[in-house]
Amino acid sequence: MTKTNTTQKATVTVDGGYQPDTIVLKQGVPATLTFNRINDAGCLDQVQLPDFNVLADLPLNQPQKITIDTSHAGTYKFACGMDMFRGKVVIEP
Ligand SMILES: [Cu+2]
């Protein structure tokens, strides 16, 4: 990967919750989030980012990459499939 084509990357460990539960990104730079579920407890086998029309399965110990549009600054929720566990993506201008 070249420096002129940088992608922001962030990894969220899913282990009975989200670690970290806040991801800060820069507006306008393509972003790939990786959700890595390492614990079978709870109901975290799906993650949703409703503002980005994303609902993804999170198979245990199989990191899932999710690319999101960072063209609009703001704070966006992510949550488990049942909307119980929550985190947020902050896109800063
Ligand atoms: Cu849940």
PDB file of the backbone (N, CA, C, O) and the ligand in Angstrom, with CONECT records:
HET     CU  A 101       1
ATOM      1  N   MET A   1       0.840  -1.201   0.000  1.00  0.00           N
ATOM      2  CA  MET A   1       0.000   0.000   0.000  1.00  0.00           C
ATOM      3  C   MET A   1       0.878   1.255   0.000  1.00  0.00           C
ATOM      4  O   MET A   1       1.835   1.353   0.768  1.00  0.00           O
ATOM      5  N   THR A   2       0.549   2.189  -0.850  1.00  0.00           N
ATOM      6  CA  THR A   2       1.346   3.405  -0.926  1.00  0.00           C
ATOM      7  C   THR A   2       0.791   4.467   0.007  1.00  0.00           C
ATOM      8  O   THR A   2      -0.361   4.391   0.435  1.00  0.00           O
ATOM      9  N   LYS A   3       1.596   5.434   0.312  1.00  0.00           N
ATOM     10  CA  LYS A   3       1.158   6.477   1.232  1.00  0.00           C
ATOM     11  C   LYS A   3       0.132   7.404   0.610  1.00  0.00           C
ATOM     12  O   LYS A   3      -0.616   8.070   1.326  1.00  0.00           O
ATOM     13  N   THR A   4       0.087   7.455  -0.686  1.00  0.00           N
ATOM     14  CA  THR A   4      -0.888   8.332  -1.335  1.00  0.00           C
ATOM     15  C   THR A   4      -2.270   7.684  -1.370  1.00  0.00           C
ATOM     16  O   THR A   4      -3.251   8.332  -1.735  1.00  0.00           O
ATOM     17  N   ASN A   5      -2.347   6.439  -0.999  1.00  0.00           N
ATOM     18  CA  ASN A   5      -3.623   5.723  -1.051  1.00  0.00           C
ATOM     19  C   ASN A   5      -3.933   5.136   0.327  1.00  0.00           C
ATOM     20  O   ASN A   5      -4.341   3.981   0.452  1.00  0.00           O
ATOM     21  N   THR A   6      -3.734   5.943   1.333  1.00  0.00           N
ATOM     22  CA  THR A   6      -3.855   5.463   2.700  1.00  0.00           C
ATOM     23  C   THR A   6      -5.295   5.106   3.037  1.00  0.00           C
ATOM     24  O   THR A   6      -6.239   5.809   2.675  1.00  0.00           O
ATOM     25  N   THR A   7      -5.424   4.025   3.719  1.00  0.00           N
ATOM     26  CA  THR A   7      -6.708   3.647   4.294  1.00  0.00           C
ATOM     27  C   THR A   7      -6.569   3.662   5.809  1.00  0.00           C
ATOM     28  O   THR A   7      -5.583   3.179   6.367  1.00  0.00           O
ATOM     29  N   GLN A   8      -7.563   4.219   6.450  1.00  0.00           N
ATOM     30  CA  GLN A   8      -7.577   4.155   7.908  1.00  0.00           C
ATOM     31  C   GLN A   8      -8.027   2.769   8.324  1.00  0.00           C
ATOM     32  O   GLN A   8      -8.930   2.184   7.726  1.00  0.00           O
ATOM     33  N   LYS A   9      -7.386   2.258   9.357  1.00  0.00           N
ATOM     34  CA  LYS A   9      -7.774   0.943   9.845  1.00  0.00           C
ATOM     35  C   LYS A   9      -7.992   1.014  11.348  1.00  0.00           C
ATOM     36  O   LYS A   9      -7.250   1.678  12.072  1.00  0.00           O
ATOM     37  N   ALA A  10      -8.998   0.334  11.786  1.00  0.00           N
ATOM     38  CA  ALA A  10      -9.242   0.233  13.227  1.00  0.00           C
ATOM     39  C   ALA A  10      -9.755  -1.168  13.507  1.00  0.00           C
ATOM     40  O   ALA A  10     -10.536  -1.726  12.737  1.00  0.00           O
ATOM     41  N   THR A  11      -9.309  -1.720  14.608  1.00  0.00           N
ATOM     42  CA  THR A  11      -9.762  -3.048  15.000  1.00  0.00           C
ATOM     43  C   THR A  11     -10.543  -2.954  16.299  1.00  0.00           C
ATOM     44  O   THR A  11     -10.119  -2.308  17.257  1.00  0.00           O
ATOM     45  N   VAL A  12     -11.687  -3.610  16.310  1.00  0.00           N
ATOM     46  CA  VAL A  12     -12.509  -3.682  17.512  1.00  0.00           C
ATOM     47  C   VAL A  12     -12.550  -5.142  17.957  1.00  0.00           C
ATOM     48  O   VAL A  12     -12.972  -6.022  17.207  1.00  0.00           O
ATOM     49  N   THR A  13     -12.113  -5.378  19.162  1.00  0.00           N
ATOM     50  CA  THR A  13     -12.207  -6.718  19.724  1.00  0.00           C
ATOM     51  C   THR A  13     -13.586  -6.880  20.359  1.00  0.00           C
ATOM     52  O   THR A  13     -14.017  -6.062  21.172  1.00  0.00           O
ATOM     53  N   VAL A  14     -14.256  -7.946  19.970  1.00  0.00           N
ATOM     54  CA  VAL A  14     -15.599  -8.219  20.492  1.00  0.00           C
ATOM     55  C   VAL A  14     -15.459  -9.354  21.496  1.00  0.00           C
ATOM     56  O   VAL A  14     -15.287 -10.519  21.137  1.00  0.00           O
ATOM     57  N   ASP A  15     -15.538  -8.972  22.765  1.00  0.00           N
ATOM     58  CA  ASP A  15     -15.252  -9.917  23.847  1.00  0.00           C
ATOM     59  C   ASP A  15     -16.221  -9.611  24.992  1.00  0.00           C
ATOM     60  O   ASP A  15     -15.835  -9.065  26.025  1.00  0.00           O
ATOM     61  N   GLY A  16     -17.478  -9.974  24.784  1.00  0.00           N
ATOM     62  CA  GLY A  16     -18.504  -9.630  25.762  1.00  0.00           C
ATOM     63  C   GLY A  16     -18.870  -8.157  25.740  1.00  0.00           C
ATOM     64  O   GLY A  16     -19.584  -7.681  26.622  1.00  0.00           O
ATOM     65  N   GLY A  17     -18.396  -7.443  24.754  1.00  0.00           N
ATOM     66  CA  GLY A  17     -18.593  -6.006  24.571  1.00  0.00           C
ATOM     67  C   GLY A  17     -17.632  -5.574  23.481  1.00  0.00           C
ATOM     68  O   GLY A  17     -17.018  -6.411  22.818  1.00  0.00           O
ATOM     69  N   TYR A  18     -17.500  -4.269  23.295  1.00  0.00           N
ATOM     70  CA  TYR A  18     -16.624  -3.764  22.240  1.00  0.00           C
ATOM     71  C   TYR A  18     -15.413  -3.064  22.851  1.00  0.00           C
ATOM     72  O   TYR A  18     -15.550  -2.177  23.693  1.00  0.00           O
ATOM     73  N   GLN A  19     -14.239  -3.474  22.416  1.00  0.00           N
ATOM     74  CA  GLN A  19     -12.992  -2.853  22.900  1.00  0.00           C
ATOM     75  C   GLN A  19     -12.142  -2.438  21.701  1.00  0.00           C
ATOM     76  O   GLN A  19     -11.632  -3.314  21.003  1.00  0.00           O
ATOM     77  N   PRO A  20     -11.968  -1.165  21.432  1.00  0.00           N
ATOM     78  CA  PRO A  20     -12.607  -0.046  22.129  1.00  0.00           C
ATOM     79  C   PRO A  20     -14.057   0.118  21.665  1.00  0.00           C
ATOM     80  O   PRO A  20     -14.480  -0.493  20.684  1.00  0.00           O
ATOM     81  N   ASP A  21     -14.801   0.942  22.378  1.00  0.00           N
ATOM     82  CA  ASP A  21     -16.184   1.176  21.954  1.00  0.00           C
ATOM     83  C   ASP A  21     -16.337   2.514  21.236  1.00  0.00           C
ATOM     84  O   ASP A  21     -17.440   2.894  20.843  1.00  0.00           O
ATOM     85  N   THR A  22     -15.229   3.221  21.072  1.00  0.00           N
ATOM     86  CA  THR A  22     -15.255   4.460  20.287  1.00  0.00           C
ATOM     87  C   THR A  22     -14.104   4.424  19.298  1.00  0.00           C
ATOM     88  O   THR A  22     -12.954   4.193  19.671  1.00  0.00           O
ATOM     89  N   ILE A  23     -14.429   4.655  18.037  1.00  0.00           N
ATOM     90  CA  ILE A  23     -13.422   4.668  16.978  1.00  0.00           C
ATOM     91  C   ILE A  23     -13.436   6.053  16.354  1.00  0.00           C
ATOM     92  O   ILE A  23     -14.482   6.533  15.918  1.00  0.00           O
ATOM     93  N   VAL A  24     -12.287   6.687  16.312  1.00  0.00           N
ATOM     94  CA  VAL A  24     -12.207   8.028  15.746  1.00  0.00           C
ATOM     95  C   VAL A  24     -11.504   7.941  14.392  1.00  0.00           C
ATOM     96  O   VAL A  24     -10.409   7.390  14.273  1.00  0.00           O
ATOM     97  N   LEU A  25     -12.161   8.498  13.379  1.00  0.00           N
ATOM     98  CA  LEU A  25     -11.644   8.457  12.018  1.00  0.00           C
ATOM     99  C   LEU A  25     -11.613   9.864  11.445  1.00  0.00           C
ATOM    100  O   LEU A  25     -12.301  10.769  11.919  1.00  0.00           O
ATOM    101  N   LYS A  26     -10.801  10.020  10.422  1.00  0.00           N
ATOM    102  CA  LYS A  26     -10.737  11.296   9.715  1.00  0.00           C
ATOM    103  C   LYS A  26     -11.689  11.271   8.528  1.00  0.00           C
ATOM    104  O   LYS A  26     -11.767  10.293   7.785  1.00  0.00           O
ATOM    105  N   GLN A  27     -12.398  12.358   8.377  1.00  0.00           N
ATOM    106  CA  GLN A  27     -13.317  12.481   7.249  1.00  0.00           C
ATOM    107  C   GLN A  27     -12.563  12.399   5.923  1.00  0.00           C
ATOM    108  O   GLN A  27     -11.474  12.956   5.781  1.00  0.00           O
ATOM    109  N   GLY A  28     -13.144  11.712   4.975  1.00  0.00           N
ATOM    110  CA  GLY A  28     -12.631  11.718   3.620  1.00  0.00           C
ATOM    111  C   GLY A  28     -11.538  10.710   3.321  1.00  0.00           C
ATOM    112  O   GLY A  28     -11.105  10.584   2.176  1.00  0.00           O
ATOM    113  N   VAL A  29     -11.089   9.993   4.339  1.00  0.00           N
ATOM    114  CA  VAL A  29     -10.062   8.968   4.129  1.00  0.00           C
ATOM    115  C   VAL A  29     -10.744   7.609   4.243  1.00  0.00           C
ATOM    116  O   VAL A  29     -11.369   7.321   5.264  1.00  0.00           O
ATOM    117  N   PRO A  30     -10.636   6.767   3.209  1.00  0.00           N
ATOM    118  CA  PRO A  30     -11.311   5.471   3.268  1.00  0.00           C
ATOM    119  C   PRO A  30     -10.970   4.721   4.554  1.00  0.00           C
ATOM    120  O   PRO A  30      -9.829   4.740   5.014  1.00  0.00           O
ATOM    121  N   ALA A  31     -11.959   4.071   5.117  1.00  0.00           N
ATOM    122  CA  ALA A  31     -11.754   3.426   6.415  1.00  0.00           C
ATOM    123  C   ALA A  31     -12.220   1.976   6.386  1.00  0.00           C
ATOM    124  O   ALA A  31     -13.294   1.652   5.879  1.00  0.00           O
ATOM    125  N   THR A  32     -11.386   1.126   6.940  1.00  0.00           N
ATOM    126  CA  THR A  32     -11.746  -0.269   7.111  1.00  0.00           C
ATOM    127  C   THR A  32     -11.728  -0.604   8.596  1.00  0.00           C
ATOM    128  O   THR A  32     -10.713  -0.445   9.274  1.00  0.00           O
ATOM    129  N   LEU A  33     -12.856  -1.064   9.078  1.00  0.00           N
ATOM    130  CA  LEU A  33     -12.964  -1.514  10.459  1.00  0.00           C
ATOM    131  C   LEU A  33     -12.879  -3.031  10.463  1.00  0.00           C
ATOM    132  O   LEU A  33     -13.465  -3.689   9.604  1.00  0.00           O
ATOM    133  N   THR A  34     -12.168  -3.577  11.405  1.00  0.00           N
ATOM    134  CA  THR A  34     -12.113  -5.023  11.567  1.00  0.00           C
ATOM    135  C   THR A  34     -12.725  -5.371  12.918  1.00  0.00           C
ATOM    136  O   THR A  34     -12.257  -4.916  13.962  1.00  0.00           O
ATOM    137  N   PHE A  35     -13.767  -6.177  12.882  1.00  0.00           N
ATOM    138  CA  PHE A  35     -14.398  -6.661  14.109  1.00  0.00           C
ATOM    139  C   PHE A  35     -13.948  -8.090  14.334  1.00  0.00           C
ATOM    140  O   PHE A  35     -14.154  -8.961  13.489  1.00  0.00           O
ATOM    141  N   ASN A  36     -13.332  -8.320  15.480  1.00  0.00           N
ATOM    142  CA  ASN A  36     -12.743  -9.623  15.782  1.00  0.00           C
ATOM    143  C   ASN A  36     -13.431 -10.182  17.034  1.00  0.00           C
ATOM    144  O   ASN A  36     -13.122  -9.785  18.158  1.00  0.00           O
ATOM    145  N   ARG A  37     -14.348 -11.090  16.819  1.00  0.00           N
ATOM    146  CA  ARG A  37     -15.082 -11.638  17.968  1.00  0.00           C
ATOM    147  C   ARG A  37     -14.334 -12.847  18.508  1.00  0.00           C
ATOM    148  O   ARG A  37     -14.147 -13.841  17.807  1.00  0.00           O
ATOM    149  N   ILE A  38     -13.913 -12.748  19.752  1.00  0.00           N
ATOM    150  CA  ILE A  38     -13.075 -13.793  20.346  1.00  0.00           C
ATOM    151  C   ILE A  38     -13.760 -14.495  21.502  1.00  0.00           C
ATOM    152  O   ILE A  38     -13.163 -15.356  22.149  1.00  0.00           O
ATOM    153  N   ASN A  39     -15.017 -14.135  21.769  1.00  0.00           N
ATOM    154  CA  ASN A  39     -15.710 -14.696  22.923  1.00  0.00           C
ATOM    155  C   ASN A  39     -17.128 -15.043  22.489  1.00  0.00           C
ATOM    156  O   ASN A  39     -17.831 -14.223  21.899  1.00  0.00           O
ATOM    157  N   ASP A  40     -17.530 -16.259  22.789  1.00  0.00           N
ATOM    158  CA  ASP A  40     -18.837 -16.736  22.362  1.00  0.00           C
ATOM    159  C   ASP A  40     -19.967 -16.237  23.264  1.00  0.00           C
ATOM    160  O   ASP A  40     -21.142 -16.464  22.975  1.00  0.00           O
ATOM    161  N   ALA A  41     -19.610 -15.558  24.353  1.00  0.00           N
ATOM    162  CA  ALA A  41     -20.637 -15.129  25.301  1.00  0.00           C
ATOM    163  C   ALA A  41     -21.482 -13.999  24.735  1.00  0.00           C
ATOM    164  O   ALA A  41     -21.034 -13.222  23.892  1.00  0.00           O
ATOM    165  N   GLY A  42     -22.700 -13.930  25.216  1.00  0.00           N
ATOM    166  CA  GLY A  42     -23.565 -12.821  24.841  1.00  0.00           C
ATOM    167  C   GLY A  42     -24.125 -12.961  23.447  1.00  0.00           C
ATOM    168  O   GLY A  42     -24.126 -14.049  22.872  1.00  0.00           O
ATOM    169  N   CYS A  43     -24.589 -11.884  22.921  1.00  0.00           N
ATOM    170  CA  CYS A  43     -25.330 -11.909  21.654  1.00  0.00           C
ATOM    171  C   CYS A  43     -24.644 -11.024  20.638  1.00  0.00           C
ATOM    172  O   CYS A  43     -25.284 -10.252  19.923  1.00  0.00           O
ATOM    173  N   LEU A  44     -23.323 -11.152  20.587  1.00  0.00           N
ATOM    174  CA  LEU A  44     -22.537 -10.227  19.763  1.00  0.00           C
ATOM    175  C   LEU A  44     -22.134 -10.850  18.433  1.00  0.00           C
ATOM    176  O   LEU A  44     -21.134 -10.457  17.831  1.00  0.00           O
ATOM    177  N   ASP A  45     -22.913 -11.818  17.983  1.00  0.00           N
ATOM    178  CA  ASP A  45     -22.526 -12.512  16.752  1.00  0.00           C
ATOM    179  C   ASP A  45     -22.919 -11.769  15.481  1.00  0.00           C
ATOM    180  O   ASP A  45     -22.681 -12.240  14.369  1.00  0.00           O
ATOM    181  N   GLN A  46     -23.526 -10.599  15.665  1.00  0.00           N
ATOM    182  CA  GLN A  46     -23.746  -9.714  14.517  1.00  0.00           C
ATOM    183  C   GLN A  46     -23.392  -8.305  14.958  1.00  0.00           C
ATOM    184  O   GLN A  46     -23.518  -7.954  16.132  1.00  0.00           O
ATOM    185  N   VAL A  47     -22.946  -7.501  13.999  1.00  0.00           N
ATOM    186  CA  VAL A  47     -22.751  -6.083  14.290  1.00  0.00           C
ATOM    187  C   VAL A  47     -23.497  -5.279  13.231  1.00  0.00           C
ATOM    188  O   VAL A  47     -23.493  -5.614  12.047  1.00  0.00           O
ATOM    189  N   GLN A  48     -24.131  -4.219  13.691  1.00  0.00           N
ATOM    190  CA  GLN A  48     -24.841  -3.352  12.754  1.00  0.00           C
ATOM    191  C   GLN A  48     -24.319  -1.924  12.861  1.00  0.00           C
ATOM    192  O   GLN A  48     -24.008  -1.420  13.940  1.00  0.00           O
ATOM    193  N   LEU A  49     -24.240  -1.299  11.692  1.00  0.00           N
ATOM    194  CA  LEU A  49     -23.944   0.133  11.603  1.00  0.00           C
ATOM    195  C   LEU A  49     -25.064   0.725  10.761  1.00  0.00           C
ATOM    196  O   LEU A  49     -24.912   0.891   9.551  1.00  0.00           O
ATOM    197  N   PRO A  50     -26.179   1.043  11.389  1.00  0.00           N
ATOM    198  CA  PRO A  50     -27.375   1.392  10.616  1.00  0.00           C
ATOM    199  C   PRO A  50     -27.194   2.593   9.702  1.00  0.00           C
ATOM    200  O   PRO A  50     -27.809   2.656   8.637  1.00  0.00           O
ATOM    201  N   ASP A  51     -26.360   3.547  10.100  1.00  0.00           N
ATOM    202  CA  ASP A  51     -26.167   4.719   9.242  1.00  0.00           C
ATOM    203  C   ASP A  51     -25.425   4.377   7.956  1.00  0.00           C
ATOM    204  O   ASP A  51     -25.448   5.146   6.994  1.00  0.00           O
ATOM    205  N   PHE A  52     -24.768   3.224   7.942  1.00  0.00           N
ATOM    206  CA  PHE A  52     -24.024   2.797   6.762  1.00  0.00           C
ATOM    207  C   PHE A  52     -24.667   1.586   6.091  1.00  0.00           C
ATOM    208  O   PHE A  52     -24.080   0.967   5.203  1.00  0.00           O
ATOM    209  N   ASN A  53     -25.878   1.261   6.528  1.00  0.00           N
ATOM    210  CA  ASN A  53     -26.593   0.107   5.983  1.00  0.00           C
ATOM    211  C   ASN A  53     -25.780  -1.176   6.075  1.00  0.00           C
ATOM    212  O   ASN A  53     -25.770  -1.984   5.146  1.00  0.00           O
ATOM    213  N   VAL A  54     -25.101  -1.357   7.197  1.00  0.00           N
ATOM    214  CA  VAL A  54     -24.285  -2.547   7.401  1.00  0.00           C
ATOM    215  C   VAL A  54     -24.907  -3.411   8.490  1.00  0.00           C
ATOM    216  O   VAL A  54     -25.239  -2.932   9.574  1.00  0.00           O
ATOM    217  N   LEU A  55     -25.054  -4.676   8.180  1.00  0.00           N
ATOM    218  CA  LEU A  55     -25.373  -5.694   9.183  1.00  0.00           C
ATOM    219  C   LEU A  55     -24.510  -6.893   8.830  1.00  0.00           C
ATOM    220  O   LEU A  55     -24.713  -7.524   7.792  1.00  0.00           O
ATOM    221  N   ALA A  56     -23.552  -7.209   9.682  1.00  0.00           N
ATOM    222  CA  ALA A  56     -22.572  -8.236   9.353  1.00  0.00           C
ATOM    223  C   ALA A  56     -22.552  -9.324  10.418  1.00  0.00           C
ATOM    224  O   ALA A  56     -22.694  -9.050  11.609  1.00  0.00           O
ATOM    225  N   ASP A  57     -22.375 -10.549   9.974  1.00  0.00           N
ATOM    226  CA  ASP A  57     -22.153 -11.653  10.902  1.00  0.00           C
ATOM    227  C   ASP A  57     -20.709 -11.596  11.387  1.00  0.00           C
ATOM    228  O   ASP A  57     -19.801 -11.204  10.655  1.00  0.00           O
ATOM    229  N   LEU A  58     -20.525 -11.994  12.628  1.00  0.00           N
ATOM    230  CA  LEU A  58     -19.174 -12.030  13.206  1.00  0.00           C
ATOM    231  C   LEU A  58     -18.881 -13.446  13.685  1.00  0.00           C
ATOM    232  O   LEU A  58     -19.038 -13.750  14.867  1.00  0.00           O
ATOM    233  N   PRO A  59     -18.459 -14.304  12.778  1.00  0.00           N
ATOM    234  CA  PRO A  59     -18.100 -15.661  13.189  1.00  0.00           C
ATOM    235  C   PRO A  59     -16.965 -15.618  14.206  1.00  0.00           C
ATOM    236  O   PRO A  59     -16.062 -14.786  14.120  1.00  0.00           O
ATOM    237  N   LEU A  60     -17.030 -16.522  15.160  1.00  0.00           N
ATOM    238  CA  LEU A  60     -16.032 -16.546  16.230  1.00  0.00           C
ATOM    239  C   LEU A  60     -14.628 -16.714  15.653  1.00  0.00           C
ATOM    240  O   LEU A  60     -14.384 -17.594  14.827  1.00  0.00           O
ATOM    241  N   ASN A  61     -13.723 -15.867  16.097  1.00  0.00           N
ATOM    242  CA  ASN A  61     -12.303 -15.942  15.728  1.00  0.00           C
ATOM    243  C   ASN A  61     -12.047 -15.806  14.229  1.00  0.00           C
ATOM    244  O   ASN A  61     -11.040 -16.290  13.714  1.00  0.00           O
ATOM    245  N   GLN A  62     -12.976 -15.138  13.537  1.00  0.00           N
ATOM    246  CA  GLN A  62     -12.763 -14.857  12.113  1.00  0.00           C
ATOM    247  C   GLN A  62     -12.971 -13.362  11.895  1.00  0.00           C
ATOM    248  O   GLN A  62     -14.091 -12.920  11.638  1.00  0.00           O
ATOM    249  N   PRO A  63     -11.902 -12.587  11.996  1.00  0.00           N
ATOM    250  CA  PRO A  63     -12.030 -11.134  11.875  1.00  0.00           C
ATOM    251  C   PRO A  63     -12.760 -10.737  10.587  1.00  0.00           C
ATOM    252  O   PRO A  63     -12.451 -11.225   9.501  1.00  0.00           O
ATOM    253  N   GLN A  64     -13.730  -9.843  10.739  1.00  0.00           N
ATOM    254  CA  GLN A  64     -14.538  -9.400   9.608  1.00  0.00           C
ATOM    255  C   GLN A  64     -14.229  -7.947   9.306  1.00  0.00           C
ATOM    256  O   GLN A  64     -14.303  -7.086  10.184  1.00  0.00           O
ATOM    257  N   LYS A  65     -13.883  -7.685   8.058  1.00  0.00           N
ATOM    258  CA  LYS A  65     -13.575  -6.316   7.651  1.00  0.00           C
ATOM    259  C   LYS A  65     -14.834  -5.630   7.122  1.00  0.00           C
ATOM    260  O   LYS A  65     -15.591  -6.196   6.334  1.00  0.00           O
ATOM    261  N   ILE A  66     -15.027  -4.416   7.573  1.00  0.00           N
ATOM    262  CA  ILE A  66     -16.166  -3.612   7.133  1.00  0.00           C
ATOM    263  C   ILE A  66     -15.619  -2.270   6.679  1.00  0.00           C
ATOM    264  O   ILE A  66     -14.961  -1.564   7.443  1.00  0.00           O
ATOM    265  N   THR A  67     -15.895  -1.928   5.441  1.00  0.00           N
ATOM    266  CA  THR A  67     -15.440  -0.649   4.906  1.00  0.00           C
ATOM    267  C   THR A  67     -16.585   0.348   5.000  1.00  0.00           C
ATOM    268  O   THR A  67     -17.714   0.049   4.611  1.00  0.00           O
ATOM    269  N   ILE A  68     -16.290   1.524   5.515  1.00  0.00           N
ATOM    270  CA  ILE A  68     -17.352   2.521   5.640  1.00  0.00           C
ATOM    271  C   ILE A  68     -16.983   3.813   4.923  1.00  0.00           C
ATOM    272  O   ILE A  68     -15.814   4.147   4.731  1.00  0.00           O
ATOM    273  N   ASP A  69     -18.021   4.509   4.547  1.00  0.00           N
ATOM    274  CA  ASP A  69     -17.905   5.798   3.866  1.00  0.00           C
ATOM    275  C   ASP A  69     -17.629   6.879   4.909  1.00  0.00           C
ATOM    276  O   ASP A  69     -18.406   7.059   5.846  1.00  0.00           O
ATOM    277  N   THR A  70     -16.530   7.586   4.741  1.00  0.00           N
ATOM    278  CA  THR A  70     -16.188   8.624   5.717  1.00  0.00           C
ATOM    279  C   THR A  70     -16.393  10.030   5.149  1.00  0.00           C
ATOM    280  O   THR A  70     -15.787  10.991   5.624  1.00  0.00           O
ATOM    281  N   SER A  71     -17.236  10.143   4.144  1.00  0.00           N
ATOM    282  CA  SER A  71     -17.364  11.452   3.500  1.00  0.00           C
ATOM    283  C   SER A  71     -18.180  12.447   4.319  1.00  0.00           C
ATOM    284  O   SER A  71     -18.159  13.646   4.041  1.00  0.00           O
ATOM    285  N   HIS A  72     -18.896  11.958   5.324  1.00  0.00           N
ATOM    286  CA  HIS A  72     -19.685  12.869   6.160  1.00  0.00           C
ATOM    287  C   HIS A  72     -19.222  12.775   7.608  1.00  0.00           C
ATOM    288  O   HIS A  72     -19.233  11.703   8.213  1.00  0.00           O
ATOM    289  N   ALA A  73     -18.815  13.915   8.150  1.00  0.00           N
ATOM    290  CA  ALA A  73     -18.418  13.947   9.557  1.00  0.00           C
ATOM    291  C   ALA A  73     -19.636  13.715  10.443  1.00  0.00           C
ATOM    292  O   ALA A  73     -20.766  14.048  10.086  1.00  0.00           O
ATOM    293  N   GLY A  74     -19.373  13.144  11.590  1.00  0.00           N
ATOM    294  CA  GLY A  74     -20.473  12.933  12.529  1.00  0.00           C
ATOM    295  C   GLY A  74     -20.157  11.788  13.465  1.00  0.00           C
ATOM    296  O   GLY A  74     -19.072  11.208  13.429  1.00  0.00           O
ATOM    297  N   THR A  75     -21.120  11.479  14.295  1.00  0.00           N
ATOM    298  CA  THR A  75     -21.003  10.372  15.239  1.00  0.00           C
ATOM    299  C   THR A  75     -22.061   9.340  14.881  1.00  0.00           C
ATOM    300  O   THR A  75     -23.248   9.649  14.780  1.00  0.00           O
ATOM    301  N   TYR A  76     -21.607   8.123  14.693  1.00  0.00           N
ATOM    302  CA  TYR A  76     -22.483   7.068  14.189  1.00  0.00           C
ATOM    303  C   TYR A  76     -22.409   5.860  15.116  1.00  0.00           C
ATOM    304  O   TYR A  76     -21.337   5.457  15.565  1.00  0.00           O
ATOM    305  N   LYS A  77     -23.543   5.318  15.376  1.00  0.00           N
ATOM    306  CA  LYS A  77     -23.633   4.181  16.289  1.00  0.00           C
ATOM    307  C   LYS A  77     -23.228   2.878  15.611  1.00  0.00           C
ATOM    308  O   LYS A  77     -23.490   2.685  14.424  1.00  0.00           O
ATOM    309  N   PHE A  78     -22.596   1.991  16.358  1.00  0.00           N
ATOM    310  CA  PHE A  78     -22.627   0.580  15.969  1.00  0.00           C
ATOM    311  C   PHE A  78     -23.138  -0.206  17.163  1.00  0.00           C
ATOM    312  O   PHE A  78     -23.047   0.247  18.304  1.00  0.00           O
ATOM    313  N   ALA A  79     -23.666  -1.365  16.895  1.00  0.00           N
ATOM    314  CA  ALA A  79     -24.329  -2.130  17.954  1.00  0.00           C
ATOM    315  C   ALA A  79     -24.413  -3.584  17.548  1.00  0.00           C
ATOM    316  O   ALA A  79     -24.234  -3.942  16.384  1.00  0.00           O
ATOM    317  N   CYS A  80     -24.692  -4.413  18.541  1.00  0.00           N
ATOM    318  CA  CYS A  80     -24.946  -5.811  18.235  1.00  0.00           C
ATOM    319  C   CYS A  80     -26.275  -5.923  17.477  1.00  0.00           C
ATOM    320  O   CYS A  80     -27.022  -4.952  17.354  1.00  0.00           O
ATOM    321  N   GLY A  81     -26.543  -7.106  16.985  1.00  0.00           N
ATOM    322  CA  GLY A  81     -27.731  -7.296  16.155  1.00  0.00           C
ATOM    323  C   GLY A  81     -29.023  -6.953  16.868  1.00  0.00           C
ATOM    324  O   GLY A  81     -30.016  -6.603  16.230  1.00  0.00           O
ATOM    325  N   MET A  82     -29.016  -7.053  18.193  1.00  0.00           N
ATOM    326  CA  MET A  82     -30.228  -6.739  18.954  1.00  0.00           C
ATOM    327  C   MET A  82     -30.171  -5.366  19.593  1.00  0.00           C
ATOM    328  O   MET A  82     -31.044  -5.004  20.382  1.00  0.00           O
ATOM    329  N   ASP A  83     -29.151  -4.604  19.254  1.00  0.00           N
ATOM    330  CA  ASP A  83     -29.033  -3.222  19.717  1.00  0.00           C
ATOM    331  C   ASP A  83     -28.884  -3.123  21.236  1.00  0.00           C
ATOM    332  O   ASP A  83     -29.392  -2.185  21.851  1.00  0.00           O
ATOM    333  N   MET A  84     -28.197  -4.077  21.830  1.00  0.00           N
ATOM    334  CA  MET A  84     -27.981  -4.056  23.276  1.00  0.00           C
ATOM    335  C   MET A  84     -26.600  -3.503  23.610  1.00  0.00           C
ATOM    336  O   MET A  84     -26.468  -2.605  24.441  1.00  0.00           O
ATOM    337  N   PHE A  85     -25.582  -4.040  22.960  1.00  0.00           N
ATOM    338  CA  PHE A  85     -24.224  -3.527  23.139  1.00  0.00           C
ATOM    339  C   PHE A  85     -23.981  -2.466  22.078  1.00  0.00           C
ATOM    340  O   PHE A  85     -24.332  -2.642  20.911  1.00  0.00           O
ATOM    341  N   ARG A  86     -23.372  -1.357  22.501  1.00  0.00           N
ATOM    342  CA  ARG A  86     -23.210  -0.253  21.558  1.00  0.00           C
ATOM    343  C   ARG A  86     -21.823   0.345  21.610  1.00  0.00           C
ATOM    344  O   ARG A  86     -21.141   0.321  22.635  1.00  0.00           O
ATOM    345  N   GLY A  87     -21.433   0.875  20.482  1.00  0.00           N
ATOM    346  CA  GLY A  87     -20.225   1.680  20.384  1.00  0.00           C
ATOM    347  C   GLY A  87     -20.488   2.772  19.376  1.00  0.00           C
ATOM    348  O   GLY A  87     -21.601   2.911  18.869  1.00  0.00           O
ATOM    349  N   LYS A  88     -19.451   3.552  19.084  1.00  0.00           N
ATOM    350  CA  LYS A  88     -19.669   4.617  18.112  1.00  0.00           C
ATOM    351  C   LYS A  88     -18.437   4.851  17.267  1.00  0.00           C
ATOM    352  O   LYS A  88     -17.300   4.635  17.685  1.00  0.00           O
ATOM    353  N   VAL A  89     -18.720   5.306  16.054  1.00  0.00           N
ATOM    354  CA  VAL A  89     -17.686   5.748  15.132  1.00  0.00           C
ATOM    355  C   VAL A  89     -17.801   7.266  15.043  1.00  0.00           C
ATOM    356  O   VAL A  89     -18.858   7.804  14.716  1.00  0.00           O
ATOM    357  N   VAL A  90     -16.699   7.942  15.339  1.00  0.00           N
ATOM    358  CA  VAL A  90     -16.682   9.403  15.246  1.00  0.00           C
ATOM    359  C   VAL A  90     -15.838   9.760  14.026  1.00  0.00           C
ATOM    360  O   VAL A  90     -14.655   9.426  13.958  1.00  0.00           O
ATOM    361  N   ILE A  91     -16.452  10.435  13.075  1.00  0.00           N
ATOM    362  CA  ILE A  91     -15.725  10.886  11.888  1.00  0.00           C
ATOM    363  C   ILE A  91     -15.492  12.385  12.035  1.00  0.00           C
ATOM    364  O   ILE A  91     -16.431  13.181  12.052  1.00  0.00           O
ATOM    365  N   GLU A  92     -14.226  12.746  12.139  1.00  0.00           N
ATOM    366  CA  GLU A  92     -13.863  14.137  12.409  1.00  0.00           C
ATOM    367  C   GLU A  92     -13.472  14.857  11.129  1.00  0.00           C
ATOM    368  O   GLU A  92     -12.756  14.309  10.291  1.00  0.00           O
ATOM    369  N   PRO A  93     -13.945  16.092  10.983  1.00  0.00           N
ATOM    370  CA  PRO A  93     -13.592  16.864   9.789  1.00  0.00           C
ATOM    371  C   PRO A  93     -12.113  17.226   9.785  1.00  0.00           C
ATOM    372  O   PRO A  93     -11.640  17.876   8.853  1.00  0.00           O
TER     373      PRO A  93
HETATM  374 CU    CU A 101     -27.185  -8.142  21.483  1.00  0.00          CU2+
END
